[in-house]
Amino acid sequence: MNIVILEDEQPAYKRFSKLVEETIPNANIVAHHESVQEAKTWFEENPSPDVVFMDIHLADGSAFDLMKMVKIDAPIIFTTAYDQYAIEAFKSASIDYLLKPVKKEDLAGAMQKLDDFRAMFKVSGEALIQNFTNTEYKKRFLIRFGEHIKTISVDELAYCYSENKATFARTFEGRTYPMDHNLDALEQMLDPRDFFRINRQYLINLTSIDEMKTYSKARVIVTLKPAVKEPPIVSSERSADFKLWLAGELPIK
């Protein structure tokens, strides 16, 4: 298994590379880079590895900067000392998010997850990433209200909700529009990496989540932005998939 490691601290790289070799029997570390520019050049000039372990803070920028500059056709597992980047990391279709110091069992679990995805899709490497990204989902909606017609981009949608047997979309700017489709239809139209049906009333964008708190047992109460009068609660039957979605493990439709 060909592996690339992006890590700007030499002691951390030595520790982690040793852990990789101890945990992954067929590990072959083909490259180690400390900076965004080094990594960018390598990915542009070399075939895709089987997996990339990526620290978020690099010598000259962040891993997210790198991913805007070059297409990485390989599964990514983030390794970082910071937990505040988890949502942004999982939006990038990463396989896992490991907190430093990485433990052997956590690394083994991440590799098992990668194997499970490959078995599920019966693909590897670049093809695995394409399975995440190739499906065509809705990019914009035509909105009719009164005599007016407007288009809104999916990127503008914070969440969709049902009320009094009608369906509405709320944008990040705080505007509300009536929708021609119900939530069941919208759930199929929108990219499941970004949108999740948390209950019968709400279909939310990942970036609309402002805060989450335990409500009861496995249930979660979600504070959204723009705010709603009563923060919605993830239904008990959807709680398990909701947590998988937050962790970047796409529920299969």
BELURRA-V378112 format. One record per helix or strand of 2 or more residues. SS is the DSSP state (~ for helix, > for strand). FROM is the first residue (numbers start at 1). TO is the last residue. Records with the same first field share a line. If there is no record, write none. Layout:
SS=FROM-TO  FROM-TO
This chain:
>=2-6  28-33  51-54  57-58  61-62  75-80  96-99  140-145  148-153  157-163  166-171  176-178  195-197  202-205  209-216  219-224
~=10-23  36-45  63-69  86-91  104-121  126-133  154-156  183-189  206-208  239-246
